[in-house]
Amino acid sequence: MIAATTPVQRPPDAKLLVMDAAGGLRHAERAEIAHYLRPGDLLVANDAATIPGSLNGTHEASGEKVEIRLAGRKSLDFDDIREVTAVAFGSGDHRTPTEDRPPPPELLPGDLLLLGPLRATVLRSLGHPRLLELAFAGTPQEIWAGIARHGRPIQYAYVDEPLALWDVWTRVASLPVSFEPPSAGFLLDWKLLASLRSRGVRFTTLTHAAGISSTGDPALDRRLPLDEPYRIPESAVRAIRQTMAEGGRVIALGTTVTRALEHAASGGGLTSGGGVANQRIGPGTELRVVDAIISGVHEPGDSHYELLRAFADDAVLRRIDGALEEHGYRTHEFGDSVFLERSVRVASDSAGLRVAALGRPGEAHPVAVA
Amino acid sequence: MTTNSTDMNSTDASSFNGLRVAVTGGTSGLGLALVERLRRGGADVAFVARNERRVKEVEGRLPGAHGVDGDVSQKGETHVLAMRITAALGGLDVLINNASSLGPVPLALLADTECEELELALATNLVGPFRLTKALLGALTASAREGRPALVINITSDAAVTPYAGWGAYGASKAALTQMSRIWNEELREHGVRVESFDPGDMDTPLHALAVPEADPATLKKPGDAAGEILELIATATHAEVAA
């Protein structure tokens, strides 16, 4: 697979690989994605806007340059910005792949980091010398203003030009809570939303603080995704219930949407409101809400790929990988997309959500083509 | 309708409780009057203005109003402003694009207007509101989906309609803003967002004093009165939204 190196959210030649529940595979133009959703389906997107969470500055004690990447907050509340989880990088910039960046200086509790207009104190390391809890000085207003002014979007070595915020905000970006963009949503534009509506496809959003996707450090990467706060509006829950009751599919636009919905339903019954997704979704996970996922092109081994294993077994995923490779699909945030329908329908209604009419195990759902 | 949203038949003291409103150009003239009236009505307000000191002053005087210093005419500030507004308010129901530039000061005949002066008027009065609205459209449509109001009000002028000599840069930019509002209103209707333009009339404001220094303030409309009319517009529009 090829890395997508140009920060264009909707390249006209973007591709879509479609794998339906029966194992049928086809290649499509992503611009035609509306044709793969059916009347009565519900598309759920993550409307989180992306914080410019890369903060350059200096470690006061050593005088060395550091880059701090914000990676976690306890909740989506405005005031919950004083104490954050962050990943520290040594000197260098985004042109160096993260795995080749020098380590940051040793960061000890009490150390001060001077990050433009921001001052942050190291509270503790979180089981890894580069994963830190930081406390910012100042009021929440001052901290938000400082991040907004001084921060830059997290950059990717494979993207040629530095990213601006408009490169990483989706068309539906609302609350600034993501640390990296919920990039599956890059394919959305208002024309597509109008076209879905005219086809009788519902659309709704939730807000999920998508975390950092990779740090270049294998030990740290194994801990990803970190805990991610989210909020599901009552209107989204209503739309999901209605879709399920009427036999439509709940289609998650991205791994973050899947993680939020499945976390919210894990207690039995989908509830609206806020939560913190701390679960890992993988081969053993029983999906209770999401019938299909539209995702970027992920490579085996990363946490996004692990999540796909809840939708389909490894044989199916290997067929997808082979087809992606063979047809030159582009990976990463600005790459192509995969529409993956859950292979085997879960008959259990343990979440109290499924209704009898909602499909039987193994039932095929051929993809509609207009 | 969420519980903290409002049923706004009138504009009494609490009729905007919980409504999340952003106002650009919020430290003087009509913008300041809007921020004051909206705060008095119980709305959560974020206001944008270029001068950091004045932003702090207004913030100090109106507890609970969130000041955001920045310039809507600058492309690089658009998303910074949008993120600070939505972070502070937890979303957005109403955006009022009020910040305006006259273009050449003192006013000039079009033939004497430098192209940079025309560009400044367009950047502030047309392109700025376009960019900020676009960056906040995700928040506004999210409000609409949640059954809350979702409204954009663009402040225009009768100079958008009547060809007053000397008002070329301003009038042309406001005419374009008015037409953009109408088209946007058509396009966004299906997403639950209304876009209105509003002409407040000739007011006793710093902008008017720059344009017509010799005008007798006593003959001009008070910004507070125009703000009251805009509050009525918000009340009507958001009530209609609720009823729909």
Interface residues (C-beta under 8 A of the other chain):
Chain A: D47 A49 I51 F78 Q141 W144 A145 A148 R149 A164 L165 W166 W169 T170 R171 V172 A173 S174 L175 P176 W190 L193 A194 R197 T204 T205 T207 P233 E234 S235 A236
Chain B: T2 H66 V68 D69 G76 T78 H79 V80 A82 M83 R84 T86 A87 A88 G90 G91 L92 A135 L137 G138 A139 T141 A142 R145 E146 G147 E187 E190 H191
